Amino acid sequence: MKLSYTLKLGTWDELQTPAQFVRSQVFVLEQKIPAELEWDVMDAQCRHVVAFDAQENAIGTGRLLPDGHIGRMAVLAPFRNAQIGAAMLRVLVQEATDRGLTVVQLNAQISAENFYLREGFTRVGEIFIEAGIEHIHMLKRCA
């Protein structure tokens, strides 16, 4: 059975509560990233996408910074491998394209590198540590 979900794109004011819930669950609780590293002033300047299940529970989120960086991509563990992350990523890339950006970029956790490669991103540079986790910089040209 295919999982039913909807995606909402909006501002931090509109989507803060559900986005914070998902990010707290994934980054702070699951990955043990200190909360003070998770929250920053950029949230208010970003476009956010949140995935909701059929019961309107937040199950995924991501953000697009004004300069074309995509970040804070997270899907709750029970909903991974259901193409939710890919759908959210495509919404953010389309938003960047609609804003006239020609390139989007992100810092991918090494464990998620293949996910981004499948979505057309290319690896740039060397592995680095961010929030105690190995990452790689990646980019993709907008359509």
BAFI-3210 file (N, C-alpha, C; in Angstrom, 3 decimals, decimal comma, padded with zeros to 6 digits):
// residues 143
n [1|2|3|4|5|6|7|8|9|10|11|12|13|14|15|16|17|18|19|20|21|22|23|24|25|26|27|28|29|30|31|32|33|34|35|36|37|38|39|40|41|42|43|44|45|46|47|48|49|50|51|52|53|54|55|56|57|58|59|60|61|62|63|64|65|66|67|68|69|70|71|72|73|74|75|76|77|78|79|80|81|82|83|84|85|86|87|88|89|90|91|92|93|94|95|96|97|98|99|100|101|102|103|104|105|106|107|108|109|110|111|112|113|114|115|116|117|118|119|120|121|122|123|124|125|126|127|128|129|130|131|132|133|134|135|136|137|138|139|140|141|142|143]
n.u [000,841|000,572|001,926|000,015|000,417|000,825|002,318|003,420|004,378|005,940|006,335|008,462|006,892|004,449|004,947|006,474|005,916|005,269|007,628|009,661|009,015|009,583|012,335|013,385|012,846|014,361|017,013|017,853|016,955|017,227|019,721|021,323|022,260|023,276|020,764|021,180|022,705|020,977|018,953|018,647|019,048|018,432|016,150|013,852|014,201|013,963|012,359|010,156|009,432|007,012|006,076|003,059|001,227|-001,704|-003,281|-002,660|-000,307|002,960|005,630|007,956|010,506|012,149|014,364|014,860|017,339|017,749|019,962|020,091|020,907|020,032|018,679|018,454|016,990|014,813|013,226|010,874|011,749|009,951|008,866|010,717|012,273|010,014|009,821|009,299|011,240|012,498|010,395|009,990|012,479|012,444|010,407|011,673|013,844|012,438|011,263|013,559|014,312|012,078|012,545|014,562|017,111|020,112|021,575|021,448|022,541|023,956|024,858|025,450|024,793|027,023|025,817|023,525|024,326|024,042|021,301|021,004|022,631|021,087|019,071|020,162|022,237|025,689|028,805|031,036|034,239|035,857|035,218|033,871|033,517|030,547|028,620|029,527|029,218|030,010|030,067|029,368|029,826|027,441|026,031|023,567|022,457|019,875|016,827]
n.v [-001,190|002,180|005,010|007,715|011,138|014,699|017,703|020,797|024,033|026,840|029,738|030,289|031,276|030,158|027,387|026,647|025,175|022,399|021,831|022,194|020,125|017,755|018,134|018,251|015,636|014,060|015,238|016,284|014,408|011,737|011,812|013,063|015,698|018,737|020,896|023,647|023,891|023,185|025,110|028,214|031,660|031,781|030,358|031,998|033,347|031,530|029,367|026,818|023,324|020,993|017,700|015,985|013,344|011,276|011,816|014,380|014,696|015,871|014,622|014,951|017,311|020,212|022,857|025,881|028,133|031,689|031,988|029,674|027,373|024,203|022,677|021,062|018,784|016,232|013,197|011,445|008,406|006,053|006,611|006,712|005,880|005,960|007,690|010,276|012,142|012,596|013,776|016,125|017,344|017,825|019,751|021,873|022,356|023,122|025,446|027,016|027,245|028,627|031,027|032,027|031,066|029,415|027,313|024,877|023,972|021,882|020,514|017,352|014,689|011,995|009,497|009,983|010,570|008,992|009,144|011,859|011,844|010,207|012,001|013,783|015,422|016,421|015,464|017,600|018,533|017,608|015,283|016,570|017,563|018,293|019,394|017,170|015,085|013,309|014,990|015,908|018,312|019,192|019,783|020,982|021,761|023,968|023,510]
n.w [000,000|-000,864|000,723|001,866|001,565|001,993|000,740|001,981|001,203|002,531|004,686|007,587|009,665|008,990|009,006|011,185|013,647|012,859|011,393|013,287|015,022|013,508|012,938|015,534|016,404|014,563|014,242|016,813|018,840|017,661|016,182|017,974|017,832|019,187|020,454|020,277|018,009|016,033|015,642|014,066|013,029|010,386|009,684|009,626|007,256|005,261|002,796|003,563|003,453|004,373|005,018|005,403|006,925|006,233|008,410|009,032|010,476|010,978|009,069|007,683|006,634|005,190|004,073|002,146|001,656|001,023|-000,696|-002,177|-000,901|000,280|003,103|006,356|005,836|006,608|007,525|009,397|011,043|010,684|008,208|006,228|003,098|001,533|-000,516|000,271|001,081|-001,391|-002,809|-001,302|-001,672|-004,436|-004,566|-003,236|-004,956|-007,230|-006,239|-005,910|-008,590|-009,581|-008,335|-009,783|-009,416|-010,429|-009,539|-006,977|-003,721|-001,142|002,074|002,543|004,770|004,983|005,023|003,575|001,035|-001,346|-001,783|-002,562|-004,838|-006,530|-007,013|-008,741|-007,847|-007,536|-006,170|-004,433|-003,602|-000,476|002,221|005,234|008,688|010,353|012,973|014,338|012,546|009,555|006,458|003,020|000,479|-001,959|-005,221|-007,574|-010,791|-011,665|-013,482]
ca.u [000,000|001,331|001,690|-000,638|000,951|000,739|003,433|003,065|005,509|005,565|007,288|008,696|005,708|003,376|005,291|007,449|005,582|005,513|009,033|010,435|008,741|010,347|013,766|013,721|012,838|015,432|018,361|018,192|016,764|017,788|021,132|022,016|022,847|022,852|019,663|021,670|023,229|019,877|018,112|019,416|018,256|018,110|014,824|012,877|014,452|013,873|011,114|010,148|008,466|006,683|005,233|002,061|000,556|-003,146|-003,893|-002,122|000,875|004,193|006,495|009,193|010,692|013,385|014,300|015,642|017,830|017,663|021,092|020,020|021,295|018,966|019,153|017,544|016,150|014,603|011,992|010,780|012,226|008,971|008,401|011,836|012,201|008,687|009,957|008,892|012,399|012,685|009,320|010,279|013,653|012,012|009,667|012,638|014,590|011,524|011,145|014,790|014,205|011,064|013,138|015,595|018,427|020,593|022,227|021,156|023,625|023,663|025,857|024,781|025,416|027,559|024,824|022,476|024,929|023,455|019,966|021,165|023,150|019,935|018,259|020,874|023,293|027,049|029,691|032,035|035,170|036,205|034,388|034,154|032,690|029,621|027,822|030,038|028,811|030,666|029,249|029,991|029,129|026,871|025,273|022,747|022,008|018,408|016,332]
ca.v [000,000|003,415|005,971|008,952|012,315|015,964|018,608|022,212|024,947|028,107|030,482|029,794|031,613|029,218|025,964|026,467|024,119|021,042|021,673|022,010|018,786|016,762|018,368|017,838|014,174|013,466|015,749|016,436|013,167|010,553|011,950|013,656|017,002|019,694|021,764|024,995|023,850|022,931|026,283|029,399|032,806|031,658|029,773|033,040|033,825|030,383|028,709|025,499|022,342|019,998|016,587|015,573|012,089|011,401|012,343|015,735|014,694|016,199|013,449|015,314|018,739|020,703|024,302|026,508|029,459|032,627|031,843|028,412|026,217|023,370|022,097|020,565|017,738|015,171|012,417|010,577|007,051|005,107|007,037|006,752|004,958|006,055|008,745|011,567|013,022|012,967|014,704|017,417|017,911|018,338|020,989|022,920|022,673|023,885|026,782|027,730|027,535|029,681|032,268|032,452|030,521|028,468|026,200|024,634|023,223|021,405|019,721|016,087|013,692|010,934|008,418|010,374|010,974|008,272|009,726|013,091|011,466|009,743|013,168|014,623|016,233|015,927|015,656|018,640|018,662|016,515|015,071|017,432|017,300|019,342|018,900|015,858|014,086|013,490|015,575|016,236|019,394|018,717|020,807|020,579|022,853|024,057|023,372]
ca.w [000,000|-000,977|001,795|001,457|002,244|001,269|000,970|002,076|001,084|003,126|005,496|008,946|010,455|008,644|009,174|012,262|014,611|012,342|010,994|014,512|015,549|012,749|013,135|016,903|016,457|013,761|014,488|018,224|019,595|017,000|015,818|019,129|017,518|020,219|020,016|019,938|016,643|015,107|015,407|013,707|012,588|008,961|009,479|009,295|005,893|004,342|002,402|004,193|003,004|005,391|004,569|006,387|006,595|006,011|009,634|009,197|011,330|010,259|008,960|006,999|006,422|004,599|003,868|001,086|002,019|-000,106|-001,616|-002,901|-000,085|000,819|004,345|007,393|005,253|007,588|007,476|010,567|010,744|010,120|006,886|005,282|001,956|000,911|-001,516|000,824|000,991|-002,795|-003,175|-000,663|-002,338|-005,745|-004,316|-002,911|-006,178|-008,088|-005,643|-006,267|-010,016|-009,715|-007,822|-010,714|-009,083|-011,436|-008,844|-005,566|-003,098|000,199|002,767|002,813|005,622|004,132|004,955|002,627|-000,229|-002,489|-002,000|-003,340|-006,160|-007,315|-007,345|-009,703|-007,234|-007,698|-005,026|-004,632|-002,486|000,420|003,403|006,376|009,865|010,755|014,102|014,720|011,547|008,256|005,404|001,740|-000,224|-003,218|-005,937|-008,720|-011,660|-011,777|-014,856]
c.u [000,883|000,927|001,065|-000,059|000,752|001,960|002,907|004,349|005,080|006,694|007,470|007,483|004,579|003,680|006,245|007,132|005,804|006,966|009,905|010,227|009,606|011,839|014,210|013,808|014,065|016,813|018,730|018,080|017,468|019,293|021,961|022,775|022,372|021,801|020,161|022,309|022,111|019,115|018,990|018,490|017,836|016,709|013,803|013,031|014,238|012,442|011,222|009,125|008,260|005,774|004,318|001,441|-000,946|-003,878|-003,394|-000,989|002,098|005,114|007,814|009,278|012,021|013,238|015,209|016,035|017,773|018,791|021,119|020,527|020,039|019,512|018,031|016,538|016,041|013,252|011,993|011,065|011,161|008,542|009,520|011,655|010,808|008,648|009,512|010,036|012,622|011,630|009,564|011,448|013,270|011,222|010,640|013,470|013,708|011,338|012,374|014,750|013,227|011,589|014,293|016,991|018,832|021,237|021,655|022,299|023,233|024,879|025,157|025,534|025,859|026,550|023,712|023,027|024,277|022,042|020,082|021,741|022,007|019,054|019,011|021,930|024,651|027,874|030,758|032,941|035,336|035,217|034,838|033,188|031,846|028,726|028,228|029,731|029,534|029,657|030,075|029,152|028,661|026,127|024,527|022,358|020,492|018,013|016,005]
c.v [001,249|004,385|007,239|010,105|013,531|016,809|020,039|023,017|026,274|028,738|029,800|030,108|030,609|027,784|025,675|025,280|022,717|020,813|021,444|020,626|017,750|016,921|017,982|016,321|013,579|013,938|015,763|015,102|011,967|010,681|012,636|014,943|017,983|020,665|023,143|025,042|023,699|024,196|027,486|030,495|032,701|031,094|030,810|033,553|032,750|030,099|027,291|024,615|021,365|018,961|016,189|014,248|012,329|011,957|013,753|015,818|015,000|014,986|013,746|016,817|019,017|022,196|024,728|027,897|030,373|032,463|030,508|027,198|025,505|022,732|021,615|019,561|016,582|014,508|011,517|009,131|006,118|005,414|007,120|005,663|004,907|007,190|010,123|012,563|013,506|013,977|016,083|018,103|018,511|019,637|022,134|023,315|023,488|025,301|027,622|028,148|028,691|031,033|032,741|031,956|029,491|027,235|026,110|023,810|022,837|020,696|018,451|015,267|012,550|009,793|008,717|010,723|010,282|008,769|010,961|012,815|011,004|010,897|014,184|015,548|015,600|016,321|016,695|018,665|017,403|016,424|016,016|017,092|018,525|018,741|017,476|014,741|014,376|013,966|015,715|017,334|018,855|019,865|020,203|021,824|022,812|023,990|024,724]
c.w [000,000|000,131|001,226|002,269|001,363|001,628|001,016|002,049|001,683|003,913|006,850|009,833|010,217|009,062|010,334|013,165|014,037|011,930|012,226|015,092|014,839|012,996|014,535|017,010|015,763|014,198|015,979|018,971|018,952|016,761|016,906|018,789|018,590|019,669|019,605|018,553|015,606|014,730|015,109|013,191|011,125|008,722|009,033|007,865|004,828|003,905|002,954|003,507|004,156|004,746|005,719|005,953|006,473|007,228|009,974|010,216|010,481|010,263|008,243|006,829|005,737|004,381|002,728|001,562|000,803|-001,124|-002,360|-002,142|000,415|002,089|005,227|006,823|006,244|007,362|008,706|010,171|010,157|008,693|005,851|004,226|001,342|-000,102|-001,035|000,721|-000,427|-003,229|-002,565|-001,355|-003,685|-005,601|-004,040|-004,128|-007,123|-007,554|-005,977|-007,730|-010,243|-009,246|-008,699|-010,393|-010,134|-010,822|-007,432|-005,009|-001,688|000,771|003,224|003,839|004,710|003,975|003,950|001,249|-001,423|-002,810|-002,888|-004,726|-007,062|-007,761|-008,212|-009,124|-007,506|-006,480|-005,372|-003,394|-001,670|001,581|004,514|007,507|010,178|011,832|014,490|013,737|010,236|007,218|004,128|001,076|-001,574|-003,890|-007,118|-009,489|-011,743|-013,238|-015,457]
res [m|k|l|s|y|t|l|k|l|g|t|w|d|e|l|q|t|p|a|q|f|v|r|s|q|v|f|v|l|e|q|k|i|p|a|e|l|e|w|d|v|m|d|a|q|c|r|h|v|v|a|f|d|a|q|e|n|a|i|g|t|g|r|l|l|p|d|g|h|i|g|r|m|a|v|l|a|p|f|r|n|a|q|i|g|a|a|m|l|r|v|l|v|q|e|a|t|d|r|g|l|t|v|v|q|l|n|a|q|i|s|a|e|n|f|y|l|r|e|g|f|t|r|v|g|e|i|f|i|e|a|g|i|e|h|i|h|m|l|k|r|c|a]
***
